[in-house]
Amino acid sequence: MDLNDLYSQHQLSLMRADATPSRLARTKHFATAGAFANKVLAYQRSIGAAASGGWLRSRETPDWSAAKPMTK
């Protein structure tokens, strides 16, 4: 498993969510980011990585929707 790729895809999804004015697209990007985060967490836990606890806390999605006007 390529963790760097998973981390990268997770971050790209969060950036896409932040950049879109569409509520629907934002929701889809957050869902995609969540799926990547779950893969990272599952892998870390499967190998007993100490970082898994920190990843769980850091993957909580902030409510960015309040900071940006929505369209569509």
C-alpha positions in Angstrom: 0.0 0.0 0.0 1.3 3.4 -0.9 0.6 5.7 2.0 2.1 8.7 0.3 -0.4 8.3 -2.5 -3.3 7.9 0.0 -2.2 11.0 1.9 -1.9 13.0 -1.3 -5.3 11.9 -2.5 -6.8 12.8 0.8 -5.3 16.3 0.8 -6.3 16.9 -2.8 -9.9 16.0 -2.0 -9.9 18.4 1.0 -8.4 21.2 -1.2 -11.1 20.5 -3.9 -13.8 20.7 -1.2 -12.4 24.0 0.0 -12.2 25.4 -3.5 -15.7 24.6 -4.8 -18.7 26.9 -4.3 -21.0 24.0 -4.9 -22.5 22.4 -1.7 -23.0 19.1 -3.6 -19.5 19.0 -5.0 -18.1 19.9 -1.5 -20.0 17.1 0.1 -18.7 14.6 -2.5 -15.1 15.8 -2.1 -15.4 15.4 1.7 -16.8 11.9 1.3 -13.9 11.0 -1.0 -11.4 12.5 1.6 -13.1 10.5 4.3 -12.7 7.3 2.3 -9.0 7.9 1.8 -8.7 8.7 5.5 -10.4 5.4 6.5 -8.0 3.5 4.3 -5.0 5.2 5.9 -6.4 4.6 9.4 -7.2 0.9 8.7 -3.7 0.3 7.3 -2.0 2.1 10.2 -4.0 0.0 12.7 -3.3 -3.2 10.8 0.4 -2.7 11.3 0.1 -1.4 14.9 1.4 2.1 13.9 1.5 4.5 16.8 0.5 7.3 14.4 -3.0 5.9 13.9 -4.3 7.7 17.0 -3.1 11.1 15.6 -4.5 10.4 12.2 -7.9 9.7 13.7 -7.9 13.1 15.3 -6.5 14.9 12.3 -9.0 13.5 9.9 -12.0 15.1 11.5 -13.6 17.4 8.9 -14.0 21.0 10.1 -17.1 22.8 9.2 -15.7 24.9 6.4 -19.2 25.3 4.8 -19.9 28.1 7.3 -16.9 30.1 6.0 -17.8 30.0 2.3 -21.0 31.1 0.5 -22.8 28.2 -1.1 -24.2 28.0 -4.6 -26.4 25.3 -6.3 
